[in-house]
Amino acid sequence: MYTLYALNGAGSMAPEALLAACGADYKVIVVERMPDGSFPEYFHRINPKAEVPTLVLPDDTVMTESAAMMIYLADLFPAAGMAPAIGSAARARYLRWQVYLAATIYMSDLRLFYPARFSTDPAAADGIKAKAAQAMDAEFAIYSSALGEGPFILGAQMSAVDIYAAMLCTWAPDKEALFARHPNIRRMYDAVLSRPDIKAVWTRNGE
Ligand SMILES: N[C@@H](CCC(=O)N[C@@H](CS)C(=O)NCC(=O)O)C(=O)O
C-alpha cells in the first residue's frame, strides 16, 4: 500500500488525485501541526524537510518532491493513461511542463504563502509576496500559451501534468481572475475536475 502524508489543500492534493485516478491501493495520513505550527517529530524522521507531500511506497521507500511522485506514479500505472510513452515527443513535452510547474508556479506560491521563510528581515514580507504574485501571473501566462487550445497540455489526452496544473490553480490568489485572464486554463481545470475520482479528492481536501 502507498502511504501519502498530506495536508488538506496543499501540495499533496495532486499526488492524492493521481493515486485515485490510477486505482492505486493507498491511504492518506493528514499530518497534524503542533501548537507552534511545526510538524510532529515522527514526521521529521520520515522526511527531514518535514514537507507534504511525502509518499511512502509499498516497500517503505520514501519519496519527496511532488513532481517526482507524479512522474513515478503515472509510469507505474500505465493502464490509467496518465503518462505518454518514454521516448515519444509527447513525453518530452510532458516532462518539460511537469518540471516547469514544480519549479516555477509552486515555488512562487510558497513565497506568497510563507514570505517569512524567504528573508531574515520581517519587513521584507510584503515585498516578497508582491513579487511572488507578479511572478505567478507571468508563469501562468507562459503556461497558458503552451496550453493553447488544449484542453490538456498534450492536447486531447489528459495526463498527470494536468492534475498538477489544476492543483496550482486552486492556490492562485484569485482563481476566478486567473480563469478570466486565461479561459484555456479554466477549460483545462474544468476538464480535470469532470473526472469523479479527481473531484472526490478535491472535495476531501476541502476544495
Ligand atoms: N518541492 C516540494 C515542496 C513541498 C512543500 O513546500 N510543501 C509545503 C506545503 S504545499 C510544506 O509542506 N510546507 C511546510 C509547512 O507547511 O510547514 C515538493 O514539490 O513536494
PDBQT file of the ligand as one rigid body, heavy atoms in Angstrom, charges set to zero:
ROOT
HETATM    1  N1  LIG A 301       9.493  20.860  -3.500  1.00  0.00    +0.000 N 
HETATM    2  C1  LIG A 301       8.496  20.267  -2.647  1.00  0.00    +0.000 C 
HETATM    3  C2  LIG A 301       7.791  21.380  -1.879  1.00  0.00    +0.000 C 
HETATM    4  C3  LIG A 301       6.875  20.834  -0.807  1.00  0.00    +0.000 C 
HETATM    5  C4  LIG A 301       6.355  21.941   0.091  1.00  0.00    +0.000 C 
HETATM    6  O1  LIG A 301       6.955  23.018   0.225  1.00  0.00    +0.000 OA
HETATM    7  N2  LIG A 301       5.218  21.664   0.735  1.00  0.00    +0.000 N 
HETATM    8  C5  LIG A 301       4.623  22.630   1.616  1.00  0.00    +0.000 C 
HETATM    9  C6  LIG A 301       3.097  22.580   1.553  1.00  0.00    +0.000 C 
HETATM   10  S1  LIG A 301       2.475  22.896  -0.048  1.00  0.00    +0.000 SA
HETATM   11  C7  LIG A 301       5.001  22.267   3.042  1.00  0.00    +0.000 C 
HETATM   12  O2  LIG A 301       4.929  21.132   3.436  1.00  0.00    +0.000 OA
HETATM   13  N3  LIG A 301       5.446  23.257   3.786  1.00  0.00    +0.000 N 
HETATM   14  C8  LIG A 301       5.827  23.069   5.150  1.00  0.00    +0.000 C 
HETATM   15  C9  LIG A 301       4.855  23.663   6.082  1.00  0.00    +0.000 C 
HETATM   16  O3  LIG A 301       3.738  23.980   5.668  1.00  0.00    +0.000 OA
HETATM   17  O4  LIG A 301       5.198  23.792   7.270  1.00  0.00    +0.000 OA
HETATM   18  C10 LIG A 301       7.514  19.428  -3.469  1.00  0.00    +0.000 C 
HETATM   19  O5  LIG A 301       7.320  19.744  -4.645  1.00  0.00    +0.000 OA
HETATM   20  O6  LIG A 301       6.973  18.431  -2.960  1.00  0.00    +0.000 OA
ENDROOT
TORSDOF 0
